[in-house]
Amino acid sequence: MKFGTWNMRSFYRCGSFTTEARELATCKLDLVCVLEFRWDKGGTVTTDDYTFIYVKRNENLQLETGFCVHYRILSAVKTTVCY
């Protein structure tokens, strides 16, 4: 398995997850911690190969953290939200 981190300020743009998921597939990463994305609310977003799991913690839309999980290991990931 390959792990990584990504500072993703560009996640604020519409459609950016699809573009970034292609880049993750090129790097053959299985689990990536995504830092500093700027999306409202929390939830999951799925593409063909990756699911992005994220939680909103900050009203300023800064310093948010989420995870991109490859579909092969998604069933092994347990999502828990701690407040």
Secondary structure in CASP SS format (residue, H / E / C, confidence):
PFRMAT SS
TARGET T0000
AUTHOR 0000-0000-0000
METHOD secondary structure of the structure
MODEL  1
M C 1.00
K C 1.00
F E 1.00
G E 1.00
T E 1.00
W E 1.00
N E 1.00
M C 1.00
R H 1.00
S H 1.00
F H 1.00
Y H 1.00
R C 1.00
C C 1.00
G C 1.00
S H 1.00
F H 1.00
T H 1.00
T H 1.00
E H 1.00
A H 1.00
R H 1.00
E H 1.00
L H 1.00
A H 1.00
T H 1.00
C H 1.00
K C 1.00
L C 1.00
D C 1.00
L E 1.00
V E 1.00
C E 1.00
V E 1.00
L E 1.00
E E 1.00
F E 1.00
R C 1.00
W C 1.00
D C 1.00
K C 1.00
G C 1.00
G E 1.00
T E 1.00
V E 1.00
T E 1.00
T C 1.00
D C 1.00
D C 1.00
Y E 1.00
T E 1.00
F E 1.00
I E 1.00
Y E 1.00
V C 1.00
K C 1.00
R C 1.00
N C 1.00
E C 1.00
N C 1.00
L C 1.00
Q C 1.00
L C 1.00
E E 1.00
T E 1.00
G E 1.00
F E 1.00
C E 1.00
V E 1.00
H E 1.00
Y C 1.00
R C 1.00
I C 1.00
L H 1.00
S H 1.00
A H 1.00
V C 1.00
K C 1.00
T C 1.00
T C 1.00
V C 1.00
C C 1.00
Y C 1.00
END
